[in-house]
Amino acid sequence: MKKTQLLETIQDMPEEFSVDELMERLMILQKIEEGQHQIQAGQFYTEEEAKKKLEKWLK
């Protein structure tokens, strides 16, 4: 995460917020960023592959 993204996130927060709220938002943004990098690197499952992997859990 870049400093500018962190500053933008803080600017978008309400005037009063808890550290927990900020941390939650930062963690979500970090996970989104990680997912985007994985997609760019081709590290993802197609819908069909995901269904096969989850088949045993969805019974």
Order of alpha helices (4+ residues) and beta strands (2+ residues): alpha-alpha-alpha
